Amino acid sequence: MGVKSIIVWKIIPGLVVAIAAAVGWFASHEVPLGVFFATVIPLSKGLLPPSIVGHGKMKGTPEVPDDLMPQPRPEDELFLDLPGGYKFPQQGIGMCCRATAYDDVLVYRTVLWYLLLGGRHIDGAHLYLNHEAIGKAIVEAIRRGIAREEIFLTTKIFPTHFGYESTKTNVQNYLNELGLDYIDLVLQHFPSVPGLPSPCKREGKDPAECRKETWRALSDLRQDGLIKSVGVSNFALKHIKELEGTGAPIANNQIQFHPFEPDYVMETVDYCQKNGITITAYSPLGGMMDKDRAQANEVLNELSAKYERKVSQIMLRWAIQRGCAVIPGTGNPDHMKENLSVYGFQLSNGDMELINQLKHSAKGFTSMDTRQAA
């Protein structure tokens, strides 16, 4: 049998079978896309994913000492105000999109370390598949002396679960998974995801109607006290404007935000802040694909030397002074301490403007553009 015949009759059919098996395996889960990310992200780092080999086998975040008690919260901690008199810390931790965020043992350690080191703002989502581990860490932190009222927890509902009844059912499931009585902030994770079904789509409704149905459910859950605040994530201006005045006030828009974002992202930030919608910046250190490029930027490195702070701290402080919350992701307790310390210095107006101008040299940076989303 020649090489061509081997490829046609053996390799290609084998690949087809393997791909079909993988698609079927992902589709067999409640949140197929979540399992996909939980599998692919560790594999991309050369690690065996917990979705295949089980939790607790991945190395990373160290164990939390049994005798470690809550440390003081950061001095000069800053907060953003939310509707209803609530507020939340501008420095948080993101529980997504790194290999250790998908191992329940390491997620538990990460959240517990962060809370005991003085952090109070935790960002999660249904899509990340780690509610249970986050909830266990929060319960343990409460047992060690941290008041639940001090902890600010965000989660998100994905478009594949949009719909009025589906949203109410899923938020109750989140509470059960977390082991908590209420969630501080629930966001619509994306405006829409083409090609994927949802309970709302099955009723024949278009994406805009699905967002409104979901918003109505979140507003009712807020009225019932199961949610303190409601918001959106990755929403462009047109998506935000269609929800304004239709239920609960929009408390937050979580978007990718760092100094290299294009003008339309800056316009979204400006609009939200002028209209009482807080901004949470995910990937504040340059994005998943471009972090190394951001770290190498000449202006940021000059400011790093001037302030005797890491480039990452300069970027976080810039976003905070722009009036945003930041949720860098890390499972390293030393990095948590560094991130929490950004309250301890301030960039001058001139240096803020230097960083503001970096967007004009941001060629090739990847941005999350949802302006064309239905």
FITOR-497583 format. One record per residue (C-alpha): x, z, y; residue in one letter. Coordinates in steps of 0.5 Angstrom, whole numbers. Layout:
BEGIN
<r><east>X</east><up>Z</up><north>Y</north><r>a</r></r>
...
***
This chain:
BEGIN
<r><east>0</east><up>0</up><north>0</north><r>m</r></r>
<r><east>3</east><up>-2</up><north>7</north><r>g</r></r>
<r><east>3</east><up>2</up><north>13</north><r>v</r></r>
<r><east>-3</east><up>-1</up><north>16</north><r>k</r></r>
<r><east>-7</east><up>0</up><north>10</north><r>s</r></r>
<r><east>-5</east><up>7</up><north>10</north><r>i</r></r>
<r><east>-7</east><up>8</up><north>17</north><r>i</r></r>
<r><east>-13</east><up>4</up><north>16</north><r>v</r></r>
<r><east>-15</east><up>8</up><north>10</north><r>w</r></r>
<r><east>-12</east><up>14</up><north>10</north><r>k</r></r>
<r><east>-10</east><up>17</up><north>17</north><r>i</r></r>
<r><east>-16</east><up>15</up><north>21</north><r>i</r></r>
<r><east>-21</east><up>17</up><north>16</north><r>p</r></r>
<r><east>-18</east><up>24</up><north>15</north><r>g</r></r>
<r><east>-18</east><up>24</up><north>23</north><r>l</r></r>
<r><east>-25</east><up>23</up><north>23</north><r>v</r></r>
<r><east>-27</east><up>28</up><north>18</north><r>v</r></r>
<r><east>-22</east><up>33</up><north>22</north><r>a</r></r>
<r><east>-26</east><up>32</up><north>28</north><r>i</r></r>
<r><east>-33</east><up>32</up><north>26</north><r>a</r></r>
<r><east>-31</east><up>38</up><north>22</north><r>a</r></r>
<r><east>-28</east><up>41</up><north>29</north><r>a</r></r>
<r><east>-34</east><up>39</up><north>33</north><r>v</r></r>
<r><east>-39</east><up>42</up><north>27</north><r>g</r></r>
<r><east>-35</east><up>48</up><north>28</north><r>w</r></r>
<r><east>-36</east><up>49</up><north>35</north><r>f</r></r>
<r><east>-43</east><up>47</up><north>35</north><r>a</r></r>
<r><east>-45</east><up>52</up><north>30</north><r>s</r></r>
<r><east>-43</east><up>58</up><north>35</north><r>h</r></r>
<r><east>-48</east><up>60</up><north>41</north><r>e</r></r>
<r><east>-43</east><up>58</up><north>46</north><r>v</r></r>
<r><east>-40</east><up>52</up><north>43</north><r>p</r></r>
<r><east>-36</east><up>51</up><north>50</north><r>l</r></r>
<r><east>-34</east><up>58</up><north>50</north><r>g</r></r>
<r><east>-31</east><up>58</up><north>43</north><r>v</r></r>
<r><east>-27</east><up>51</up><north>45</north><r>f</r></r>
<r><east>-24</east><up>54</up><north>51</north><r>f</r></r>
<r><east>-22</east><up>61</up><north>47</north><r>a</r></r>
<r><east>-19</east><up>56</up><north>42</north><r>t</r></r>
<r><east>-15</east><up>51</up><north>46</north><r>v</r></r>
<r><east>-12</east><up>56</up><north>51</north><r>i</r></r>
<r><east>-8</east><up>60</up><north>46</north><r>p</r></r>
<r><east>-7</east><up>54</up><north>42</north><r>l</r></r>
<r><east>-4</east><up>51</up><north>48</north><r>s</r></r>
<r><east>1</east><up>56</up><north>49</north><r>k</r></r>
<r><east>3</east><up>56</up><north>42</north><r>g</r></r>
<r><east>-1</east><up>62</up><north>40</north><r>l</r></r>
<r><east>-6</east><up>63</up><north>34</north><r>l</r></r>
<r><east>-13</east><up>64</up><north>37</north><r>p</r></r>
<r><east>-17</east><up>70</up><north>35</north><r>p</r></r>
<r><east>-23</east><up>65</up><north>34</north><r>s</r></r>
<r><east>-20</east><up>63</up><north>28</north><r>i</r></r>
<r><east>-15</east><up>69</up><north>26</north><r>v</r></r>
<r><east>-19</east><up>75</up><north>28</north><r>g</r></r>
<r><east>-18</east><up>80</up><north>34</north><r>h</r></r>
<r><east>-12</east><up>84</up><north>35</north><r>g</r></r>
<r><east>-6</east><up>80</up><north>32</north><r>k</r></r>
<r><east>-4</east><up>77</up><north>39</north><r>m</r></r>
<r><east>2</east><up>80</up><north>42</north><r>k</r></r>
<r><east>1</east><up>82</up><north>50</north><r>g</r></r>
<r><east>-2</east><up>88</up><north>54</north><r>t</r></r>
<r><east>1</east><up>94</up><north>51</north><r>p</r></r>
<r><east>-3</east><up>100</up><north>49</north><r>e</r></r>
<r><east>-6</east><up>105</up><north>54</north><r>v</r></r>
<r><east>-3</east><up>112</up><north>53</north><r>p</r></r>
<r><east>-8</east><up>117</up><north>51</north><r>d</r></r>
<r><east>-6</east><up>122</up><north>56</north><r>d</r></r>
<r><east>-6</east><up>117</up><north>62</north><r>l</r></r>
<r><east>-11</east><up>119</up><north>67</north><r>m</r></r>
<r><east>-14</east><up>115</up><north>73</north><r>p</r></r>
<r><east>-9</east><up>114</up><north>78</north><r>q</r></r>
<r><east>-11</east><up>114</up><north>86</north><r>p</r></r>
<r><east>-14</east><up>108</up><north>89</north><r>r</r></r>
<r><east>-10</east><up>104</up><north>93</north><r>p</r></r>
<r><east>-9</east><up>106</up><north>100</north><r>e</r></r>
<r><east>-12</east><up>102</up><north>106</north><r>d</r></r>
<r><east>-16</east><up>98</up><north>100</north><r>e</r></r>
<r><east>-21</east><up>93</up><north>103</north><r>l</r></r>
<r><east>-28</east><up>91</up><north>102</north><r>f</r></r>
<r><east>-33</east><up>86</up><north>103</north><r>l</r></r>
<r><east>-40</east><up>88</up><north>105</north><r>d</r></r>
<r><east>-46</east><up>85</up><north>100</north><r>l</r></r>
<r><east>-54</east><up>85</up><north>102</north><r>p</r></r>
<r><east>-57</east><up>91</up><north>100</north><r>g</r></r>
<r><east>-52</east><up>96</up><north>103</north><r>g</r></r>
<r><east>-47</east><up>95</up><north>97</north><r>y</r></r>
<r><east>-39</east><up>93</up><north>98</north><r>k</r></r>
<r><east>-34</east><up>91</up><north>93</north><r>f</r></r>
<r><east>-26</east><up>91</up><north>93</north><r>p</r></r>
<r><east>-23</east><up>85</up><north>96</north><r>q</r></r>
<r><east>-17</east><up>85</up><north>90</north><r>q</r></r>
<r><east>-20</east><up>84</up><north>83</north><r>g</r></r>
<r><east>-18</east><up>82</up><north>76</north><r>i</r></r>
<r><east>-20</east><up>76</up><north>73</north><r>g</r></r>
<r><east>-22</east><up>76</up><north>65</north><r>m</r></r>
<r><east>-21</east><up>68</up><north>64</north><r>c</r></r>
<r><east>-17</east><up>63</up><north>62</north><r>c</r></r>
<r><east>-11</east><up>66</up><north>59</north><r>r</r></r>
<r><east>-9</east><up>67</up><north>52</north><r>a</r></r>
<r><east>-10</east><up>74</up><north>52</north><r>t</r></r>
<r><east>-17</east><up>74</up><north>55</north><r>a</r></r>
<r><east>-20</east><up>72</up><north>49</north><r>y</r></r>
<r><east>-17</east><up>77</up><north>44</north><r>d</r></r>
<r><east>-22</east><up>83</up><north>45</north><r>d</r></r>
<r><east>-16</east><up>88</up><north>43</north><r>v</r></r>
<r><east>-12</east><up>86</up><north>49</north><r>l</r></r>
<r><east>-18</east><up>85</up><north>54</north><r>v</r></r>
<r><east>-20</east><up>92</up><north>52</north><r>y</r></r>
<r><east>-13</east><up>94</up><north>54</north><r>r</r></r>
<r><east>-13</east><up>90</up><north>60</north><r>t</r></r>
<r><east>-19</east><up>93</up><north>63</north><r>v</r></r>
<r><east>-17</east><up>100</up><north>62</north><r>l</r></r>
<r><east>-10</east><up>99</up><north>65</north><r>w</r></r>
<r><east>-13</east><up>96</up><north>71</north><r>y</r></r>
<r><east>-18</east><up>101</up><north>72</north><r>l</r></r>
<r><east>-14</east><up>107</up><north>71</north><r>l</r></r>
<r><east>-8</east><up>104</up><north>75</north><r>l</r></r>
<r><east>-13</east><up>104</up><north>81</north><r>g</r></r>
<r><east>-17</east><up>97</up><north>81</north><r>g</r></r>
<r><east>-24</east><up>97</up><north>81</north><r>r</r></r>
<r><east>-27</east><up>90</up><north>81</north><r>h</r></r>
<r><east>-27</east><up>86</up><north>74</north><r>i</r></r>
<r><east>-29</east><up>79</up><north>74</north><r>d</r></r>
<r><east>-32</east><up>76</up><north>67</north><r>g</r></r>
<r><east>-37</east><up>71</up><north>64</north><r>a</r></r>
<r><east>-42</east><up>70</up><north>58</north><r>h</r></r>
<r><east>-37</east><up>64</up><north>57</north><r>l</r></r>
<r><east>-31</east><up>68</up><north>56</north><r>y</r></r>
<r><east>-34</east><up>71</up><north>50</north><r>l</r></r>
<r><east>-31</east><up>78</up><north>52</north><r>n</r></r>
<r><east>-37</east><up>82</up><north>55</north><r>h</r></r>
<r><east>-36</east><up>87</up><north>49</north><r>e</r></r>
<r><east>-29</east><up>89</up><north>50</north><r>a</r></r>
<r><east>-30</east><up>89</up><north>57</north><r>i</r></r>
<r><east>-36</east><up>94</up><north>57</north><r>g</r></r>
<r><east>-32</east><up>99</up><north>52</north><r>k</r></r>
<r><east>-26</east><up>99</up><north>57</north><r>a</r></r>
<r><east>-31</east><up>101</up><north>62</north><r>i</r></r>
<r><east>-34</east><up>106</up><north>58</north><r>v</r></r>
<r><east>-27</east><up>109</up><north>56</north><r>e</r></r>
<r><east>-25</east><up>109</up><north>64</north><r>a</r></r>
<r><east>-32</east><up>113</up><north>65</north><r>i</r></r>
<r><east>-30</east><up>118</up><north>60</north><r>r</r></r>
<r><east>-23</east><up>119</up><north>63</north><r>r</r></r>
<r><east>-26</east><up>121</up><north>70</north><r>g</r></r>
<r><east>-28</east><up>114</up><north>74</north><r>i</r></r>
<r><east>-35</east><up>114</up><north>76</north><r>a</r></r>
<r><east>-39</east><up>108</up><north>74</north><r>r</r></r>
<r><east>-41</east><up>107</up><north>81</north><r>e</r></r>
<r><east>-34</east><up>106</up><north>83</north><r>e</r></r>
<r><east>-33</east><up>100</up><north>78</north><r>i</r></r>
<r><east>-36</east><up>93</up><north>81</north><r>f</r></r>
<r><east>-37</east><up>88</up><north>75</north><r>l</r></r>
<r><east>-39</east><up>81</up><north>76</north><r>t</r></r>
<r><east>-41</east><up>76</up><north>70</north><r>t</r></r>
<r><east>-44</east><up>69</up><north>70</north><r>k</r></r>
<r><east>-49</east><up>65</up><north>66</north><r>i</r></r>
<r><east>-47</east><up>58</up><north>64</north><r>f</r></r>
<r><east>-52</east><up>52</up><north>66</north><r>p</r></r>
<r><east>-53</east><up>51</up><north>58</north><r>t</r></r>
<r><east>-57</east><up>58</up><north>59</north><r>h</r></r>
<r><east>-61</east><up>56</up><north>65</north><r>f</r></r>
<r><east>-68</east><up>57</up><north>65</north><r>g</r></r>
<r><east>-73</east><up>63</up><north>68</north><r>y</r></r>
<r><east>-74</east><up>66</up><north>61</north><r>e</r></r>
<r><east>-67</east><up>64</up><north>58</north><r>s</r></r>
<r><east>-64</east><up>68</up><north>64</north><r>t</r></r>
<r><east>-68</east><up>74</up><north>63</north><r>k</r></r>
<r><east>-66</east><up>74</up><north>56</north><r>t</r></r>
<r><east>-59</east><up>73</up><north>57</north><r>n</r></r>
<r><east>-58</east><up>78</up><north>62</north><r>v</r></r>
<r><east>-61</east><up>83</up><north>58</north><r>q</r></r>
<r><east>-56</east><up>81</up><north>52</north><r>n</r></r>
<r><east>-50</east><up>82</up><north>57</north><r>y</r></r>
<r><east>-52</east><up>89</up><north>59</north><r>l</r></r>
<r><east>-53</east><up>90</up><north>51</north><r>n</r></r>
<r><east>-46</east><up>87</up><north>50</north><r>e</r></r>
<r><east>-43</east><up>91</up><north>56</north><r>l</r></r>
<r><east>-46</east><up>98</up><north>54</north><r>g</r></r>
<r><east>-48</east><up>99</up><north>61</north><r>l</r></r>
<r><east>-55</east><up>100</up><north>65</north><r>d</r></r>
<r><east>-54</east><up>95</up><north>70</north><r>y</r></r>
<r><east>-49</east><up>89</up><north>73</north><r>i</r></r>
<r><east>-46</east><up>89</up><north>80</north><r>d</r></r>
<r><east>-46</east><up>82</up><north>81</north><r>l</r></r>
<r><east>-49</east><up>76</up><north>76</north><r>v</r></r>
<r><east>-47</east><up>69</up><north>78</north><r>l</r></r>
<r><east>-50</east><up>62</up><north>76</north><r>q</r></r>
<r><east>-43</east><up>59</up><north>73</north><r>h</r></r>
<r><east>-43</east><up>52</up><north>75</north><r>f</r></r>
<r><east>-49</east><up>48</up><north>79</north><r>p</r></r>
<r><east>-50</east><up>44</up><north>72</north><r>s</r></r>
<r><east>-46</east><up>41</up><north>66</north><r>v</r></r>
<r><east>-48</east><up>34</up><north>65</north><r>p</r></r>
<r><east>-49</east><up>32</up><north>57</north><r>g</r></r>
<r><east>-50</east><up>39</up><north>55</north><r>l</r></r>
<r><east>-57</east><up>42</up><north>54</north><r>p</r></r>
<r><east>-61</east><up>48</up><north>56</north><r>s</r></r>
<r><east>-68</east><up>51</up><north>55</north><r>p</r></r>
<r><east>-69</east><up>49</up><north>62</north><r>c</r></r>
<r><east>-67</east><up>42</up><north>61</north><r>k</r></r>
<r><east>-72</east><up>42</up><north>54</north><r>r</r></r>
<r><east>-78</east><up>43</up><north>59</north><r>e</r></r>
<r><east>-76</east><up>37</up><north>62</north><r>g</r></r>
<r><east>-74</east><up>40</up><north>69</north><r>k</r></r>
<r><east>-68</east><up>37</up><north>73</north><r>d</r></r>
<r><east>-61</east><up>41</up><north>75</north><r>p</r></r>
<r><east>-64</east><up>43</up><north>81</north><r>a</r></r>
<r><east>-70</east><up>45</up><north>78</north><r>e</r></r>
<r><east>-66</east><up>49</up><north>73</north><r>c</r></r>
<r><east>-62</east><up>52</up><north>78</north><r>r</r></r>
<r><east>-68</east><up>55</up><north>82</north><r>k</r></r>
<r><east>-72</east><up>57</up><north>76</north><r>e</r></r>
<r><east>-65</east><up>61</up><north>74</north><r>t</r></r>
<r><east>-65</east><up>64</up><north>81</north><r>w</r></r>
<r><east>-72</east><up>66</up><north>81</north><r>r</r></r>
<r><east>-70</east><up>70</up><north>74</north><r>a</r></r>
<r><east>-64</east><up>73</up><north>77</north><r>l</r></r>
<r><east>-68</east><up>75</up><north>84</north><r>s</r></r>
<r><east>-73</east><up>79</up><north>79</north><r>d</r></r>
<r><east>-68</east><up>82</up><north>75</north><r>l</r></r>
<r><east>-65</east><up>85</up><north>82</north><r>r</r></r>
<r><east>-72</east><up>87</up><north>84</north><r>q</r></r>
<r><east>-72</east><up>91</up><north>77</north><r>d</r></r>
<r><east>-65</east><up>94</up><north>78</north><r>g</r></r>
<r><east>-62</east><up>91</up><north>73</north><r>l</r></r>
<r><east>-57</east><up>87</up><north>77</north><r>i</r></r>
<r><east>-55</east><up>89</up><north>84</north><r>k</r></r>
<r><east>-53</east><up>83</up><north>87</north><r>s</r></r>
<r><east>-54</east><up>75</up><north>85</north><r>v</r></r>
<r><east>-50</east><up>69</up><north>87</north><r>g</r></r>
<r><east>-47</east><up>63</up><north>85</north><r>v</r></r>
<r><east>-40</east><up>60</up><north>83</north><r>s</r></r>
<r><east>-37</east><up>53</up><north>84</north><r>n</r></r>
<r><east>-43</east><up>51</up><north>88</north><r>f</r></r>
<r><east>-42</east><up>46</up><north>94</north><r>a</r></r>
<r><east>-45</east><up>46</up><north>100</north><r>l</r></r>
<r><east>-51</east><up>42</up><north>98</north><r>k</r></r>
<r><east>-53</east><up>47</up><north>92</north><r>h</r></r>
<r><east>-52</east><up>53</up><north>96</north><r>i</r></r>
<r><east>-57</east><up>50</up><north>102</north><r>k</r></r>
<r><east>-62</east><up>49</up><north>96</north><r>e</r></r>
<r><east>-63</east><up>56</up><north>94</north><r>l</r></r>
<r><east>-62</east><up>59</up><north>101</north><r>e</r></r>
<r><east>-69</east><up>63</up><north>102</north><r>g</r></r>
<r><east>-72</east><up>62</up><north>95</north><r>t</r></r>
<r><east>-71</east><up>69</up><north>93</north><r>g</r></r>
<r><east>-66</east><up>74</up><north>93</north><r>a</r></r>
<r><east>-60</east><up>73</up><north>99</north><r>p</r></r>
<r><east>-54</east><up>69</up><north>96</north><r>i</r></r>
<r><east>-49</east><up>75</up><north>96</north><r>a</r></r>
<r><east>-43</east><up>71</up><north>93</north><r>n</r></r>
<r><east>-40</east><up>64</up><north>92</north><r>n</r></r>
<r><east>-34</east><up>64</up><north>87</north><r>q</r></r>
<r><east>-29</east><up>58</up><north>88</north><r>i</r></r>
<r><east>-22</east><up>56</up><north>87</north><r>q</r></r>
<r><east>-19</east><up>58</up><north>93</north><r>f</r></r>
<r><east>-12</east><up>58</up><north>95</north><r>h</r></r>
<r><east>-7</east><up>55</up><north>101</north><r>p</r></r>
<r><east>-7</east><up>48</up><north>98</north><r>f</r></r>
<r><east>-14</east><up>47</up><north>97</north><r>e</r></r>
<r><east>-17</east><up>41</up><north>101</north><r>p</r></r>
<r><east>-21</east><up>41</up><north>107</north><r>d</r></r>
<r><east>-28</east><up>40</up><north>104</north><r>y</r></r>
<r><east>-27</east><up>47</up><north>100</north><r>v</r></r>
<r><east>-25</east><up>50</up><north>107</north><r>m</r></r>
<r><east>-31</east><up>48</up><north>110</north><r>e</r></r>
<r><east>-35</east><up>51</up><north>104</north><r>t</r></r>
<r><east>-31</east><up>58</up><north>105</north><r>v</r></r>
<r><east>-33</east><up>57</up><north>113</north><r>d</r></r>
<r><east>-40</east><up>56</up><north>112</north><r>y</r></r>
<r><east>-41</east><up>61</up><north>107</north><r>c</r></r>
<r><east>-38</east><up>67</up><north>111</north><r>q</r></r>
<r><east>-42</east><up>65</up><north>117</north><r>k</r></r>
<r><east>-48</east><up>65</up><north>113</north><r>n</r></r>
<r><east>-47</east><up>72</up><north>110</north><r>g</r></r>
<r><east>-44</east><up>69</up><north>103</north><r>i</r></r>
<r><east>-38</east><up>73</up><north>101</north><r>t</r></r>
<r><east>-33</east><up>68</up><north>98</north><r>i</r></r>
<r><east>-29</east><up>70</up><north>91</north><r>t</r></r>
<r><east>-23</east><up>66</up><north>90</north><r>a</r></r>
<r><east>-21</east><up>65</up><north>83</north><r>y</r></r>
<r><east>-14</east><up>62</up><north>81</north><r>s</r></r>
<r><east>-12</east><up>64</up><north>88</north><r>p</r></r>
<r><east>-4</east><up>63</up><north>86</north><r>l</r></r>
<r><east>-5</east><up>55</up><north>86</north><r>g</r></r>
<r><east>-9</east><up>54</up><north>80</north><r>g</r></r>
<r><east>-8</east><up>53</up><north>73</north><r>m</r></r>
<r><east>-5</east><up>47</up><north>73</north><r>m</r></r>
<r><east>-1</east><up>48</up><north>80</north><r>d</r></r>
<r><east>2</east><up>55</up><north>80</north><r>k</r></r>
<r><east>9</east><up>53</up><north>79</north><r>d</r></r>
<r><east>9</east><up>48</up><north>85</north><r>r</r></r>
<r><east>6</east><up>53</up><north>89</north><r>a</r></r>
<r><east>11</east><up>58</up><north>87</north><r>q</r></r>
<r><east>16</east><up>53</up><north>89</north><r>a</r></r>
<r><east>13</east><up>52</up><north>96</north><r>n</r></r>
<r><east>19</east><up>53</up><north>101</north><r>e</r></r>
<r><east>14</east><up>56</up><north>107</north><r>v</r></r>
<r><east>12</east><up>61</up><north>102</north><r>l</r></r>
<r><east>19</east><up>63</up><north>99</north><r>n</r></r>
<r><east>21</east><up>64</up><north>107</north><r>e</r></r>
<r><east>15</east><up>68</up><north>108</north><r>l</r></r>
<r><east>17</east><up>72</up><north>101</north><r>s</r></r>
<r><east>24</east><up>73</up><north>104</north><r>a</r></r>
<r><east>21</east><up>75</up><north>111</north><r>k</r></r>
<r><east>16</east><up>81</up><north>108</north><r>y</r></r>
<r><east>20</east><up>82</up><north>102</north><r>e</r></r>
<r><east>14</east><up>81</up><north>97</north><r>r</r></r>
<r><east>13</east><up>76</up><north>92</north><r>k</r></r>
<r><east>10</east><up>69</up><north>93</north><r>v</r></r>
<r><east>4</east><up>71</up><north>89</north><r>s</r></r>
<r><east>3</east><up>77</up><north>94</north><r>q</r></r>
<r><east>4</east><up>73</up><north>100</north><r>i</r></r>
<r><east>-2</east><up>68</up><north>97</north><r>m</r></r>
<r><east>-6</east><up>74</up><north>95</north><r>l</r></r>
<r><east>-5</east><up>77</up><north>102</north><r>r</r></r>
<r><east>-7</east><up>71</up><north>106</north><r>w</r></r>
<r><east>-13</east><up>70</up><north>102</north><r>a</r></r>
<r><east>-15</east><up>77</up><north>103</north><r>i</r></r>
<r><east>-14</east><up>76</up><north>111</north><r>q</r></r>
<r><east>-18</east><up>70</up><north>110</north><r>r</r></r>
<r><east>-24</east><up>75</up><north>109</north><r>g</r></r>
<r><east>-24</east><up>73</up><north>101</north><r>c</r></r>
<r><east>-24</east><up>77</up><north>95</north><r>a</r></r>
<r><east>-18</east><up>75</up><north>90</north><r>v</r></r>
<r><east>-19</east><up>76</up><north>82</north><r>i</r></r>
<r><east>-12</east><up>74</up><north>79</north><r>p</r></r>
<r><east>-11</east><up>74</up><north>72</north><r>g</r></r>
<r><east>-6</east><up>78</up><north>68</north><r>t</r></r>
<r><east>-5</east><up>83</up><north>62</north><r>g</r></r>
<r><east>1</east><up>86</up><north>65</north><r>n</r></r>
<r><east>0</east><up>93</up><north>68</north><r>p</r></r>
<r><east>7</east><up>92</up><north>72</north><r>d</r></r>
<r><east>3</east><up>85</up><north>75</north><r>h</r></r>
<r><east>-3</east><up>89</up><north>76</north><r>m</r></r>
<r><east>1</east><up>94</up><north>80</north><r>k</r></r>
<r><east>4</east><up>89</up><north>84</north><r>e</r></r>
<r><east>-3</east><up>85</up><north>86</north><r>n</r></r>
<r><east>-6</east><up>92</up><north>88</north><r>l</r></r>
<r><east>0</east><up>93</up><north>93</north><r>s</r></r>
<r><east>-2</east><up>87</up><north>97</north><r>v</r></r>
<r><east>-7</east><up>92</up><north>101</north><r>y</r></r>
<r><east>0</east><up>95</up><north>104</north><r>g</r></r>
<r><east>2</east><up>90</up><north>108</north><r>f</r></r>
<r><east>0</east><up>85</up><north>113</north><r>q</r></r>
<r><east>1</east><up>78</up><north>115</north><r>l</r></r>
<r><east>2</east><up>76</up><north>122</north><r>s</r></r>
<r><east>-3</east><up>71</up><north>126</north><r>n</r></r>
<r><east>3</east><up>66</up><north>126</north><r>g</r></r>
<r><east>5</east><up>67</up><north>119</north><r>d</r></r>
<r><east>-3</east><up>66</up><north>117</north><r>m</r></r>
<r><east>-3</east><up>60</up><north>121</north><r>e</r></r>
<r><east>3</east><up>57</up><north>117</north><r>l</r></r>
<r><east>0</east><up>58</up><north>111</north><r>i</r></r>
<r><east>-7</east><up>55</up><north>113</north><r>n</r></r>
<r><east>-3</east><up>49</up><north>115</north><r>q</r></r>
<r><east>0</east><up>48</up><north>108</north><r>l</r></r>
<r><east>-7</east><up>44</up><north>106</north><r>k</r></r>
<r><east>-4</east><up>38</up><north>109</north><r>h</r></r>
<r><east>2</east><up>38</up><north>105</north><r>s</r></r>
<r><east>-2</east><up>39</up><north>98</north><r>a</r></r>
<r><east>-1</east><up>32</up><north>95</north><r>k</r></r>
<r><east>-3</east><up>32</up><north>88</north><r>g</r></r>
<r><east>-6</east><up>39</up><north>87</north><r>f</r></r>
<r><east>-12</east><up>40</up><north>83</north><r>t</r></r>
<r><east>-19</east><up>42</up><north>86</north><r>s</r></r>
<r><east>-25</east><up>44</up><north>83</north><r>m</r></r>
<r><east>-30</east><up>39</up><north>86</north><r>d</r></r>
<r><east>-37</east><up>39</up><north>85</north><r>t</r></r>
<r><east>-40</east><up>36</up><north>91</north><r>r</r></r>
<r><east>-43</east><up>30</up><north>86</north><r>q</r></r>
<r><east>-46</east><up>35</up><north>81</north><r>a</r></r>
<r><east>-53</east><up>34</up><north>80</north><r>a</r></r>
***
